[in-house]
Amino acid sequence: MIERYTLDTGCRCTNAGSIMTTRDGRVLWLTGGPDFGNEAPWLMRRELRESRDSGRAWGPPRIMPGQGFGGVVTQLASGKLLNISIHFVN
């Protein structure tokens, strides 16, 4: 069965991003969208959200530094998380 969840990001537009489950059971969701507070609104903000209950509830977003496009998140053998994305610095 597929369950649908709606997550209010507080922004007019949010792009879906990669979702992964870490070895310790956390679900991570990388999202992004236009940064309307920036003088260059075509630049995208990036946010990382975390769930500890299989995606039923989500913690507050952690804003990633800089602007760019979300990309993918993977967990390395060391346990560290790696985010590969397009990144803009202004």
N, CA and C atoms as a LAMMPS dump frame, in Angstrom:
ITEM: TIMESTEP
0
ITEM: NUMBER OF ATOMS
270
ITEM: BOX BOUNDS ff ff ff
-5.0000000000000000e+02 5.0000000000000000e+02
-5.0000000000000000e+02 5.0000000000000000e+02
-5.0000000000000000e+02 5.0000000000000000e+02
ITEM: ATOMS id mol type element x y z
1 1 1 N 0.833 -1.174 0
2 1 2 C 0 0 0
3 1 3 C 0.881 1.242 0
4 2 1 N 0.542 2.212 -0.778
5 2 2 C 1.279 3.471 -0.835
6 2 3 C 0.566 4.484 0.048
7 3 1 N 1.339 5.127 0.924
8 3 2 C 0.794 6.192 1.757
9 3 3 C 1.343 7.518 1.258
10 4 1 N 0.51 8.55 1.251
11 4 2 C 0.927 9.872 0.803
12 4 3 C 1.01 10.789 2.009
13 5 1 N 2.102 11.534 2.084
14 5 2 C 2.294 12.504 3.149
15 5 3 C 2.479 13.873 2.523
16 6 1 N 1.926 14.894 3.142
17 6 2 C 2.11 16.26 2.701
18 6 3 C 2.97 16.97 3.736
19 7 1 N 3.986 17.644 3.262
20 7 2 C 4.891 18.354 4.16
21 7 3 C 4.896 19.817 3.769
22 8 1 N 4.382 20.675 4.646
23 8 2 C 4.358 22.106 4.378
24 8 3 C 5.75 22.664 4.607
25 9 1 N 6.369 23.142 3.558
26 9 2 C 7.72 23.677 3.658
27 9 3 C 7.731 25.168 3.941
28 10 1 N 6.566 25.82 3.878
29 10 2 C 6.51 27.252 4.133
30 10 3 C 6.956 28.086 2.945
31 11 1 N 7.213 27.454 1.826
32 11 2 C 7.658 28.173 0.626
33 11 3 C 6.635 27.988 -0.485
34 12 1 N 6.623 28.938 -1.419
35 12 2 C 5.654 28.867 -2.516
36 12 3 C 5.933 27.704 -3.455
37 13 1 N 7.164 27.291 -3.528
38 13 2 C 7.534 26.24 -4.477
39 13 3 C 8.665 25.418 -3.877
40 14 1 N 8.469 24.125 -3.78
41 14 2 C 9.524 23.238 -3.293
42 14 3 C 9.688 22.107 -4.284
43 15 1 N 10.913 21.839 -4.672
44 15 2 C 11.198 20.74 -5.576
45 15 3 C 11.455 19.478 -4.766
46 16 1 N 10.894 18.381 -5.223
47 16 2 C 11.162 17.1 -4.571
48 16 3 C 12.633 16.761 -4.753
49 17 1 N 13.153 16.004 -3.85
50 17 2 C 14.556 15.628 -3.927
51 17 3 C 14.748 14.183 -3.523
52 18 1 N 15.99 13.793 -3.394
53 18 2 C 16.288 12.403 -3.083
54 18 3 C 15.908 12.072 -1.643
55 19 1 N 15.533 10.811 -1.447
56 19 2 C 15.194 10.285 -0.132
57 19 3 C 16.051 9.05 0.091
58 20 1 N 16.581 8.925 1.292
59 20 2 C 17.38 7.737 1.603
60 20 3 C 17.159 7.337 3.045
61 21 1 N 17.435 6.074 3.34
62 21 2 C 17.387 5.567 4.702
63 21 3 C 18.802 5.242 5.137
64 22 1 N 19.196 5.758 6.288
65 22 2 C 20.539 5.501 6.796
66 22 3 C 20.57 4.147 7.517
67 23 1 N 21.761 3.687 7.811
68 23 2 C 21.9 2.392 8.482
69 23 3 C 21.278 2.381 9.871
70 24 1 N 21.17 3.558 10.5
71 24 2 C 20.557 3.608 11.836
72 24 3 C 19.04 3.839 11.779
73 25 1 N 18.453 3.789 10.563
74 25 2 C 17.002 3.846 10.41
75 25 3 C 16.405 5.211 10.154
76 26 1 N 17.223 6.273 10.161
77 26 2 C 16.684 7.601 9.855
78 26 3 C 16.357 7.686 8.367
79 27 1 N 15.309 8.448 8.049
80 27 2 C 14.979 8.736 6.655
81 27 3 C 15.367 10.182 6.408
82 28 1 N 16.174 10.422 5.385
83 28 2 C 16.624 11.774 5.038
84 28 3 C 16.012 12.174 3.709
85 29 1 N 15.566 13.431 3.636
86 29 2 C 14.936 13.945 2.426
87 29 3 C 15.592 15.27 2.083
88 30 1 N 16.193 15.36 0.924
89 30 2 C 16.838 16.58 0.456
90 30 3 C 15.889 17.274 -0.506
91 31 1 N 15.483 18.501 -0.166
92 31 2 C 14.559 19.267 -1.003
93 31 3 C 15.188 20.609 -1.354
94 32 1 N 14.522 21.345 -2.198
95 32 2 C 15.001 22.674 -2.555
96 32 3 C 13.912 23.451 -3.25
97 33 1 N 14.2 24.707 -3.492
98 33 2 C 13.254 25.562 -4.183
99 33 3 C 13.82 26.949 -4.33
100 34 1 N 13.12 27.81 -5.058
101 34 2 C 13.614 29.167 -5.26
102 34 3 C 13.833 29.888 -3.936
103 35 1 N 14.909 30.618 -3.851
104 35 2 C 15.234 31.405 -2.656
105 35 3 C 14.742 32.822 -2.897
106 36 1 N 13.454 33.071 -2.622
107 36 2 C 12.846 34.36 -2.942
108 36 3 C 13.397 35.494 -2.092
109 37 1 N 14.069 35.187 -0.99
110 37 2 C 14.668 36.222 -0.17
111 37 3 C 16.007 36.694 -0.714
112 38 1 N 16.477 36.07 -1.763
113 38 2 C 17.768 36.384 -2.362
114 38 3 C 17.569 37.386 -3.492
115 39 1 N 18.578 38.183 -3.78
116 39 2 C 18.471 39.132 -4.896
117 39 3 C 18.459 38.42 -6.247
118 40 1 N 18.827 37.153 -6.265
119 40 2 C 18.805 36.347 -7.495
120 40 3 C 17.874 35.151 -7.259
121 41 1 N 16.542 35.314 -7.424
122 41 2 C 15.589 34.27 -7.044
123 41 3 C 15.689 32.988 -7.867
124 42 1 N 16.457 32.987 -8.938
125 42 2 C 16.624 31.748 -9.704
126 42 3 C 17.584 30.8 -8.982
127 43 1 N 18.299 31.327 -7.989
128 43 2 C 19.154 30.457 -7.192
129 43 3 C 18.287 29.659 -6.221
130 44 1 N 18.637 28.426 -6.004
131 44 2 C 17.812 27.533 -5.208
132 44 3 C 18.378 27.339 -3.808
133 45 1 N 17.48 27.36 -2.81
134 45 2 C 17.892 27 -1.462
135 45 3 C 17.861 25.468 -1.366
136 46 1 N 18.633 24.906 -0.465
137 46 2 C 18.646 23.453 -0.266
138 46 3 C 18.374 23.167 1.199
139 47 1 N 17.503 22.21 1.462
140 47 2 C 17.127 21.858 2.827
141 47 3 C 17.241 20.351 3.012
142 48 1 N 17.695 19.955 4.189
143 48 2 C 17.754 18.535 4.537
144 48 3 C 16.787 18.306 5.688
145 49 1 N 15.871 17.376 5.506
146 49 2 C 14.887 17.038 6.545
147 49 3 C 15.134 15.612 7.004
148 50 1 N 14.79 15.36 8.28
149 50 2 C 15.057 14.052 8.873
150 50 3 C 13.806 13.509 9.559
151 51 1 N 13.576 12.205 9.393
152 51 2 C 12.483 11.513 10.077
153 51 3 C 13.072 10.326 10.834
154 52 1 N 12.604 10.125 12.033
155 52 2 C 13.042 8.977 12.837
156 52 3 C 11.927 7.943 13.013
157 53 1 N 10.806 8.133 12.284
158 53 2 C 9.69 7.189 12.402
159 53 3 C 9.185 6.756 11.026
160 54 1 N 10.106 6.429 10.153
161 54 2 C 9.791 5.924 8.801
162 54 3 C 9.043 6.93 7.941
163 55 1 N 9.242 8.211 8.18
164 55 2 C 8.654 9.235 7.329
165 55 3 C 7.276 9.71 7.752
166 56 1 N 6.78 9.288 8.901
167 56 2 C 5.461 9.747 9.348
168 56 3 C 5.516 11.176 9.878
169 57 1 N 6.615 11.541 10.514
170 57 2 C 6.807 12.91 11.022
171 57 3 C 8.213 13.355 10.63
172 58 1 N 8.342 14.633 10.358
173 58 2 C 9.622 15.178 9.902
174 58 3 C 10.073 16.297 10.812
175 59 1 N 11.363 16.355 11.066
176 59 2 C 11.944 17.431 11.849
177 59 3 C 12.035 18.698 11.021
178 60 1 N 12.431 19.79 11.652
179 60 2 C 12.567 21.054 10.927
180 60 3 C 13.684 20.955 9.889
181 61 1 N 13.608 21.763 8.844
182 61 2 C 14.645 21.703 7.813
183 61 3 C 15.975 22.248 8.316
184 62 1 N 17.034 21.62 7.865
185 62 2 C 18.374 22.167 8.073
186 62 3 C 18.773 22.792 6.745
187 63 1 N 18.999 24.091 6.754
188 63 2 C 19.352 24.797 5.529
189 63 3 C 20.806 24.477 5.186
190 64 1 N 21.016 24.021 3.955
191 64 2 C 22.359 23.716 3.477
192 64 3 C 23.005 25.028 3.031
193 65 1 N 24.294 25.187 3.221
194 65 2 C 24.95 26.447 2.827
195 65 3 C 24.965 26.635 1.316
196 66 1 N 24.911 27.9 0.9
197 66 2 C 24.967 28.222 -0.528
198 66 3 C 23.648 27.914 -1.221
199 67 1 N 23.59 28.156 -2.505
200 67 2 C 22.423 27.825 -3.303
201 67 3 C 22.835 26.805 -4.35
202 68 1 N 21.878 25.997 -4.77
203 68 2 C 22.169 25.004 -5.791
204 68 3 C 20.972 24.106 -6.003
205 69 1 N 21.202 22.983 -6.611
206 69 2 C 20.164 22.001 -6.866
207 69 3 C 20.476 20.776 -6.015
208 70 1 N 19.439 20.205 -5.406
209 70 2 C 19.558 19.171 -4.395
210 70 3 C 20.501 18.021 -4.67
211 71 1 N 20.41 17.385 -5.796
212 71 2 C 21.281 16.258 -6.085
213 71 3 C 20.883 15.004 -5.33
214 72 1 N 21.867 14.216 -4.955
215 72 2 C 21.621 12.943 -4.28
216 72 3 C 22.374 12.894 -2.958
217 73 1 N 21.887 12.058 -2.055
218 73 2 C 22.54 11.829 -0.771
219 73 3 C 22.809 10.338 -0.667
220 74 1 N 23.984 9.977 -0.228
221 74 2 C 24.317 8.568 -0.003
222 74 3 C 25.151 8.462 1.266
223 75 1 N 25.152 7.276 1.849
224 75 2 C 25.936 7.055 3.06
225 75 3 C 27.167 6.231 2.697
226 76 1 N 28.332 6.735 3.094
227 76 2 C 29.593 6.054 2.821
228 76 3 C 29.813 4.926 3.823
229 77 1 N 30.763 4.051 3.536
230 77 2 C 31.079 2.938 4.44
231 77 3 C 31.462 3.446 5.827
232 78 1 N 32.048 4.632 5.894
233 78 2 C 32.452 5.22 7.177
234 78 3 C 31.256 5.691 8.008
235 79 1 N 30.075 5.775 7.373
236 79 2 C 28.885 6.284 8.045
237 79 3 C 28.606 7.739 7.732
238 80 1 N 29.587 8.443 7.161
239 80 2 C 29.381 9.839 6.791
240 80 3 C 28.429 9.926 5.607
241 81 1 N 27.689 11.063 5.543
242 81 2 C 26.768 11.301 4.438
243 81 3 C 27.458 12.133 3.373
244 82 1 N 27.213 11.794 2.12
245 82 2 C 27.784 12.512 0.994
246 82 3 C 26.646 13.07 0.157
247 83 1 N 26.661 14.392 -0.073
248 83 2 C 25.683 15.058 -0.926
249 83 3 C 26.4 15.506 -2.187
250 84 1 N 25.936 15.013 -3.315
251 84 2 C 26.487 15.425 -4.608
252 84 3 C 25.43 16.308 -5.264
253 85 1 N 25.795 17.565 -5.53
254 85 2 C 24.819 18.502 -6.072
255 85 3 C 25.515 19.577 -6.888
256 86 1 N 24.708 20.322 -7.611
257 86 2 C 25.192 21.51 -8.313
258 86 3 C 25.111 22.644 -7.309
259 87 1 N 26.183 23.376 -7.122
260 87 2 C 26.262 24.376 -6.067
261 87 3 C 26.691 25.717 -6.655
262 88 1 N 25.974 26.77 -6.296
263 88 2 C 26.297 28.118 -6.741
264 88 3 C 26.757 28.941 -5.54
265 89 1 N 27.733 29.763 -5.716
266 89 2 C 28.167 30.67 -4.663
267 89 3 C 28.048 32.076 -5.231
268 90 1 N 27.382 32.965 -4.492
269 90 2 C 27.256 34.341 -4.972
270 90 3 C 27.946 35.278 -4.029
